[in-house]
């Protein structure tokens, strides 16, 4: 069975670990990469061209999710993968989807909501 490679991007350590725990519980054969901001996430996507999905927090310091999406879309050296955007602010949904996210989830994230977004956009 192939290993599913996921990048989790969130500036909050606890939120990243929560997402990682859900993923490991629901998707058994996975490798998870973590980033605390959009700049590091772009670097990880350059380093690991086999990442297959990005879970992206929108509200982050340094390079937020919207800025990440703008740079990601403009960078044709990074392979395109599904991006599930996550925010506590539902008013960012339209902008996030327009910028290139494939799905949008509102915090707090439920296991069912996360898995539904992943399954409808990847699996």
MDTraj code that builds the backbone (N, CA, C; nanometers):
import mdtraj as md
import numpy as np

residues = "UNK UNK UNK UNK UNK UNK UNK UNK UNK UNK UNK UNK UNK UNK UNK UNK UNK UNK UNK UNK UNK UNK UNK UNK UNK UNK UNK UNK UNK UNK UNK UNK UNK UNK UNK UNK UNK UNK UNK UNK UNK UNK UNK UNK UNK UNK UNK UNK UNK UNK UNK UNK UNK UNK UNK UNK UNK UNK UNK UNK UNK UNK UNK UNK UNK UNK UNK UNK UNK UNK UNK UNK UNK UNK UNK UNK UNK UNK UNK UNK UNK UNK UNK UNK UNK UNK UNK UNK UNK UNK UNK UNK UNK UNK UNK UNK UNK UNK UNK UNK UNK UNK UNK UNK UNK UNK UNK UNK UNK UNK UNK UNK UNK UNK UNK UNK UNK UNK UNK UNK UNK UNK UNK".split()
xyz = np.array([
    [0.0848, -0.1190, 0.0000],
    [0.0000, 0.0000, 0.0000],
    [0.0887, 0.1244, 0.0000],
    [0.0564, 0.2199, -0.0814],
    [0.1341, 0.3433, -0.0911],
    [0.1101, 0.4312, 0.0309],
    [0.2102, 0.5069, 0.0657],
    [0.1995, 0.5997, 0.1769],
    [0.1439, 0.7321, 0.1253],
    [0.0406, 0.7831, 0.1904],
    [-0.0254, 0.9088, 0.1566],
    [0.0497, 1.0211, 0.2277],
    [0.1007, 1.1199, 0.1523],
    [0.1840, 1.2260, 0.2100],
    [0.1059, 1.3566, 0.2194],
    [0.0996, 1.4095, 0.3423],
    [0.0174, 1.5261, 0.3714],
    [0.1022, 1.6329, 0.4398],
    [0.0794, 1.7585, 0.4010],
    [0.1429, 1.8728, 0.4657],
    [0.0377, 1.9450, 0.5484],
    [0.0631, 1.9581, 0.6795],
    [-0.0262, 2.0294, 0.7708],
    [0.0389, 2.1634, 0.8036],
    [-0.0317, 2.2722, 0.7699],
    [0.0225, 2.4072, 0.7888],
    [-0.0659, 2.4822, 0.8874],
    [-0.0108, 2.5117, 1.0052],
    [-0.0838, 2.5873, 1.1074],
    [0.0188, 2.6432, 1.2042],
    [0.0030, 2.7702, 1.2413],
    [0.0977, 2.8322, 1.3333],
    [0.0780, 2.7837, 1.4761],
    [-0.0362, 2.7255, 1.5068],
    [-0.0648, 2.6773, 1.6416],
    [-0.0239, 2.5304, 1.6540],
    [0.0720, 2.5042, 1.7396],
    [0.1255, 2.3693, 1.7594],
    [0.0149, 2.2697, 1.7952],
    [-0.0743, 2.3094, 1.8846],
    [-0.1801, 2.2190, 1.9301],
    [-0.2746, 2.1848, 1.8148],
    [-0.3098, 2.2833, 1.7332],
    [-0.3947, 2.2560, 1.6165],
    [-0.3268, 2.1605, 1.5189],
    [-0.1954, 2.1802, 1.4961],
    [-0.1230, 2.0882, 1.4067],
    [-0.1281, 1.9467, 1.4615],
    [-0.1020, 1.9305, 1.5899],
    [-0.1007, 1.7968, 1.6495],
    [-0.2394, 1.7332, 1.6470],
    [-0.3438, 1.8138, 1.6671],
    [-0.4800, 1.7614, 1.6591],
    [-0.5076, 1.7074, 1.5196],
    [-0.4726, 1.7848, 1.4174],
    [-0.4929, 1.7396, 1.2793],
    [-0.4119, 1.6135, 1.2499],
    [-0.2864, 1.6118, 1.2942],
    [-0.2007, 1.4954, 1.2717],
    [-0.2608, 1.3715, 1.3384],
    [-0.3096, 1.3869, 1.4606],
    [-0.3691, 1.2727, 1.5312],
    [-0.4927, 1.2203, 1.4596],
    [-0.5779, 1.3104, 1.4107],
    [-0.6960, 1.2670, 1.3350],
    [-0.6526, 1.1921, 1.2099],
    [-0.5554, 1.2478, 1.1381],
    [-0.5097, 1.1851, 1.0142],
    [-0.4520, 1.0461, 1.0395],
    [-0.3718, 1.0333, 1.1439],
    [-0.3099, 0.9038, 1.1728],
    [-0.4132, 0.8018, 1.2179],
    [-0.5187, 0.8480, 1.2813],
    [-0.6252, 0.7587, 1.3261],
    [-0.7108, 0.7118, 1.2083],
    [-0.7382, 0.8007, 1.1152],
    [-0.8301, 0.7712, 1.0050],
    [-0.7608, 0.7184, 0.8793],
    [-0.6404, 0.7648, 0.8542],
    [-0.5644, 0.7229, 0.7350],
    [-0.4367, 0.6554, 0.7842],
    [-0.4315, 0.5273, 0.7777],
    [-0.3260, 0.4527, 0.8449],
    [-0.1890, 0.4655, 0.7793],
    [-0.1832, 0.4607, 0.6499],
    [-0.0556, 0.4658, 0.5791],
    [-0.0267, 0.6089, 0.5344],
    [0.0201, 0.6925, 0.6279],
    [0.0470, 0.8319, 0.5941],
    [0.1833, 0.8763, 0.6438],
    [0.2340, 0.9784, 0.5788],
    [0.3519, 1.0501, 0.6256],
    [0.3098, 1.1961, 0.6315],
    [0.3289, 1.2579, 0.7478],
    [0.2829, 1.3943, 0.7668],
    [0.4032, 1.4871, 0.7815],
    [0.3998, 1.5951, 0.7054],
    [0.4969, 1.7023, 0.7175],
    [0.4243, 1.8177, 0.7852],
    [0.4970, 1.8949, 0.8664],
    [0.4345, 2.0054, 0.9376],
    [0.5074, 2.1356, 0.9090],
    [0.4286, 2.2446, 0.9002],
    [0.4831, 2.3791, 0.8843],
    [0.4059, 2.4725, 0.9757],
    [0.4763, 2.5723, 1.0298],
    [0.4133, 2.6692, 1.1195],
    [0.3745, 2.7977, 1.0482],
    [0.4119, 2.8110, 0.9201],
    [0.3743, 2.9300, 0.8439],
    [0.3813, 2.9001, 0.6950],
    [0.3270, 2.9929, 0.6165],
    [0.3198, 2.9730, 0.4728],
    [0.4539, 2.9667, 0.4032],
    [0.5513, 3.0426, 0.4514],
    [0.6847, 3.0392, 0.3888],
    [0.7473, 2.9013, 0.4020],
    [0.7413, 2.8456, 0.5220],
    [0.7966, 2.7120, 0.5434],
    [0.7194, 2.6084, 0.4627],
    [0.5882, 2.6276, 0.4507],
    [0.5067, 2.5340, 0.3725],
    [0.5484, 2.5335, 0.2260],
    [0.5723, 2.6515, 0.1689],
    [0.6196, 2.6581, 0.0301],
    [0.7538, 2.5867, 0.0152],
    [0.8422, 2.6070, 0.1115],
    [0.9726, 2.5402, 0.1081],
    [0.9555, 2.3883, 0.1144],
    [0.8650, 2.3407, 0.1997],
    [0.8420, 2.1959, 0.2112],
    [0.7854, 2.1391, 0.0810],
    [0.6979, 2.2139, 0.0154],
    [0.6438, 2.1671, -0.1124],
    [0.7526, 2.1609, -0.2193],
    [0.8480, 2.2506, -0.2124],
    [0.9620, 2.2448, -0.3048],
    [1.0510, 2.1243, -0.2733],
    [1.0742, 2.0991, -0.1460],
    [1.1615, 1.9882, -0.1031],
    [1.0987, 1.8523, -0.1282],
    [0.9687, 1.8427, -0.1091],
    [0.8985, 1.7141, -0.1159],
    [0.7912, 1.7218, -0.2242],
    [0.8303, 1.7013, -0.3456],
    [0.7368, 1.7130, -0.4583],
    [0.6328, 1.6010, -0.4598],
    [0.6452, 1.5056, -0.3689],
    [0.5491, 1.3949, -0.3629],
    [0.4389, 1.4169, -0.2588],
    [0.4345, 1.5349, -0.1957],
    [0.3229, 1.5668, -0.1056],
    [0.1954, 1.5682, -0.1890],
    [0.0896, 1.5047, -0.1356],
    [-0.0325, 1.4846, -0.2131],
    [-0.1515, 1.5674, -0.1671],
    [-0.1410, 1.6315, -0.0512],
    [-0.2514, 1.7083, 0.0039],
    [-0.1962, 1.8099, 0.1026],
    [-0.2576, 1.9299, 0.1051],
    [-0.2189, 2.0334, 0.2011],
    [-0.3413, 2.0712, 0.2832],
    [-0.3252, 2.0694, 0.4161],
    [-0.4253, 2.1236, 0.5082],
    [-0.3697, 2.2582, 0.5531],
    [-0.4365, 2.3668, 0.5172],
    [-0.3814, 2.5014, 0.5288],
    [-0.4642, 2.5916, 0.6186],
    [-0.4048, 2.6337, 0.7298],
    [-0.4674, 2.7342, 0.8147],
    [-0.4604, 2.8680, 0.7415],
    [-0.5629, 2.9482, 0.7523],
    [-0.5655, 3.0768, 0.6840],
    [-0.5070, 3.1878, 0.7706],
    [-0.5381, 3.1880, 0.8981],
    [-0.4934, 3.2950, 0.9879],
    [-0.3591, 3.2578, 1.0512],
    [-0.2501, 3.3063, 0.9906],
    [-0.1152, 3.2799, 1.0419],
    [-0.0306, 3.4059, 1.0283],
    [0.0662, 3.4229, 1.1187],
    [0.1600, 3.5339, 1.1016],
    [0.2624, 3.4998, 0.9924],
    [0.3441, 3.5922, 0.9586],
    [0.4529, 3.5775, 0.8610],
    [0.3993, 3.5710, 0.7183],
    [0.3437, 3.4584, 0.6779],
    [0.2804, 3.4430, 0.5466],
    [0.1507, 3.3659, 0.5699],
    [0.0367, 3.4370, 0.5653],
    [-0.0894, 3.3705, 0.5973],
    [-0.1355, 3.2806, 0.4821],
    [-0.2473, 3.2133, 0.5029],
    [-0.2961, 3.1181, 0.4033],
    [-0.3328, 3.1803, 0.2704],
    [-0.3905, 3.3006, 0.2719],
    [-0.4270, 3.3691, 0.1477],
    [-0.3007, 3.4056, 0.0696],
    [-0.2010, 3.4579, 0.1400],
    [-0.0732, 3.4927, 0.0751],
    [-0.0031, 3.3666, 0.0244],
    [-0.0116, 3.2578, 0.1020],
    [0.0447, 3.1304, 0.0584],
    [-0.0190, 3.0874, -0.0732],
    [-0.1530, 3.0923, -0.0802],
    [-0.2236, 3.0506, -0.2014],
    [-0.1816, 3.1338, -0.3218],
    [-0.1661, 3.2648, -0.3025],
    [-0.1249, 3.3519, -0.4134],
    [0.0130, 3.3117, -0.4647],
    [0.1058, 3.2862, -0.3752],
    [0.2407, 3.2471, -0.4176],
    [0.2418, 3.1053, -0.4746],
    [0.1648, 3.0164, -0.4166],
    [0.1561, 2.8774, -0.4627],
    [0.1035, 2.8719, -0.6064],
    [-0.0042, 2.9442, -0.6338],
    [-0.0648, 2.9446, -0.7669],
    [0.0315, 3.0033, -0.8705],
    [0.1086, 3.1027, -0.8310],
    [0.2029, 3.1669, -0.9235],
    [0.3317, 3.0881, -0.9452],
    [0.3587, 2.9906, -0.8587],
    [0.4840, 2.9149, -0.8654],
    [0.4622, 2.7858, -0.9442],
    [0.4999, 2.7862, -1.0711],
    [0.4772, 2.6675, -1.1535],
    [0.5826, 2.5586, -1.1341],
    [0.6722, 2.5762, -1.0364],
    [0.7695, 2.4706, -1.0059],
    [0.7172, 2.3748, -0.8985],
    [0.6012, 2.4065, -0.8407],
    [0.5418, 2.3204, -0.7379],
    [0.4256, 2.2441, -0.8012],
    [0.4255, 2.1106, -0.7886],
    [0.3118, 2.0332, -0.8417],
    [0.1814, 2.0730, -0.7725],
    [0.0728, 2.0759, -0.8454],
    [-0.0581, 2.1109, -0.7902],
    [-0.1164, 1.9921, -0.7142],
    [-0.1620, 2.0208, -0.5925],
    [-0.2252, 1.9197, -0.5076],
    [-0.3515, 1.9806, -0.4476],
    [-0.4451, 1.8979, -0.4022],
    [-0.5632, 1.9516, -0.3347],
    [-0.5236, 2.0265, -0.2069],
    [-0.5919, 2.1377, -0.1824],
    [-0.5676, 2.2170, -0.0624],
    [-0.6992, 2.2335, 0.0118],
    [-0.6996, 2.1916, 0.1382],
    [-0.8138, 2.2111, 0.2256],
    [-0.7781, 2.3261, 0.3192],
    [-0.8459, 2.4393, 0.3020],
    [-0.8218, 2.5566, 0.3858],
    [-0.9030, 2.5449, 0.5143],
    [-0.8449, 2.5961, 0.6228],
    [-0.9080, 2.5879, 0.7543],
    [-0.8989, 2.7251, 0.8202],
    [-1.0124, 2.7730, 0.8720],
    [-1.0124, 2.9043, 0.9369],
    [-1.1224, 2.9111, 1.0416],
    [-1.1007, 2.9949, 1.1400],
    [-1.2057, 3.0202, 1.2384],
    [-1.2997, 3.1294, 1.1884],
    [-1.2642, 3.1914, 1.0763],
    [-1.3399, 3.3029, 1.0200],
    [-1.4074, 3.2590, 0.8902],
    [-1.5361, 3.2280, 0.8969],
    [-1.6074, 3.1769, 0.7803],
    [-1.6186, 3.2797, 0.6678],
    [-1.6010, 3.4073, 0.6997],
    [-1.6102, 3.5104, 0.5964],
    [-1.4936, 3.5038, 0.4980],
    [-1.3902, 3.4272, 0.5289],
    [-1.2754, 3.4116, 0.4382],
    [-1.2978, 3.3034, 0.3330],
    [-1.4090, 3.2318, 0.3410],
    [-1.4314, 3.1162, 0.2537],
    [-1.4270, 3.1534, 0.1053],
    [-1.5049, 3.2511, 0.0640],
    [-1.5128, 3.2861, -0.0777],
    [-1.3756, 3.3251, -0.1321],
    [-1.3059, 3.4116, -0.0594],
    [-1.1728, 3.4560, -0.1025],
    [-1.0764, 3.3380, -0.1122],
    [-1.0849, 3.2483, -0.0164],
    [-0.9954, 3.1328, -0.0123],
    [-1.0194, 3.0404, -0.1320],
    [-1.1434, 3.0144, -0.1644],
    [-1.1759, 2.9284, -0.2783],
    [-1.1343, 2.9966, -0.4086],
    [-1.1605, 3.1265, -0.4208],
    [-1.1197, 3.2007, -0.5406],
    [-0.9683, 3.1949, -0.5590],
    [-0.8949, 3.2000, -0.4490],
    [-0.7482, 3.1983, -0.4555],
    [-0.6903, 3.0611, -0.4875],
    [-0.7719, 2.9558, -0.4822],
    [-0.7207, 2.8260, -0.5244],
    [-0.7401, 2.7103, -0.4296],
    [-0.8003, 2.7328, -0.3133],
    [-0.8261, 2.6199, -0.2233],
    [-0.9382, 2.5340, -0.2812],
    [-0.9312, 2.4053, -0.2568],
    [-1.0307, 2.3117, -0.3083],
    [-1.1469, 2.2911, -0.2125],
    [-1.1233, 2.3164, -0.0840],
    [-1.2279, 2.3006, 0.0177],
    [-1.1986, 2.3978, 0.1309],
    [-1.3001, 2.4253, 0.2112],
    [-1.2867, 2.5192, 0.3222],
    [-1.3576, 2.4616, 0.4433],
    [-1.2883, 2.4543, 0.5549],
    [-1.3470, 2.4062, 0.6799],
    [-1.3374, 2.5159, 0.7855],
    [-1.4388, 2.5223, 0.8710],
    [-1.4412, 2.6197, 0.9794],
    [-1.4012, 2.5504, 1.1093],
    [-1.3107, 2.6153, 1.1840],
    [-1.2716, 2.5639, 1.3156],
    [-1.3867, 2.5846, 1.4125],
    [-1.4056, 2.4961, 1.5080],
    [-1.3272, 2.3761, 1.5347],
    [-1.3583, 2.2658, 1.4334],
    [-1.2560, 2.1931, 1.3976],
    [-1.2658, 2.0876, 1.2972],
    [-1.3174, 1.9592, 1.3613],
    [-1.4124, 1.8949, 1.2947],
    [-1.4563, 1.7628, 1.3395],
    [-1.3839, 1.6579, 1.2552],
    [-1.3681, 1.5398, 1.3106],
    [-1.3055, 1.4302, 1.2357],
    [-1.3845, 1.4026, 1.1082],
    [-1.5176, 1.4008, 1.1197],
    [-1.6019, 1.3690, 1.0060],
    [-1.5888, 1.4752, 0.8968],
    [-1.5892, 1.6016, 0.9361],
    [-1.5768, 1.7103, 0.8386],
    [-1.4438, 1.7079, 0.7671],
    [-1.3381, 1.6810, 0.8423],
    [-1.2048, 1.6736, 0.7827],
    [-1.1967, 1.5583, 0.6841],
    [-1.2437, 1.4419, 0.7245],
    [-1.2348, 1.3255, 0.6371],
    [-1.3228, 1.3413, 0.5133],
    [-1.4379, 1.4046, 0.5281],
    [-1.5247, 1.4289, 0.4131],
    [-1.4558, 1.5218, 0.3131],
    [-1.3912, 1.6273, 0.3625],
    [-1.3194, 1.7204, 0.2741],
    [-1.2049, 1.6500, 0.2031],
    [-1.1328, 1.5652, 0.2740],
    [-1.0208, 1.4917, 0.2131],
    [-1.0733, 1.3933, 0.1087],
    [-1.1748, 1.3179, 0.1442],
    [-1.2277, 1.2172, 0.0521],
    [-1.2874, 1.2780, -0.0730],
    [-1.3553, 1.3901, -0.0602],
    [-1.4172, 1.4502, -0.1774],
    [-1.3154, 1.5209, -0.2670],
    [-1.1981, 1.5525, -0.2140],
    [-1.0977, 1.6228, -0.2929],
    [-0.9775, 1.5382, -0.3314],
    [-0.9678, 1.4188, -0.2771],
    [-0.8518, 1.3380, -0.3102],
    [-0.8828, 1.1905, -0.3273],
    [-0.9368, 1.1304, -0.2249],
    [-0.9507, 0.9839, -0.2245],
    [-1.0595, 0.9356, -0.3164],
])
top = md.Topology()
chain = top.add_chain()
for i, resn in enumerate(residues, 1):
    res = top.add_residue(resn, chain, resSeq=i)
    for name in ("N", "CA", "C"):
        top.add_atom(name, md.element.get_by_symbol(name[0]), res)
traj = md.Trajectory(xyz[None], top)
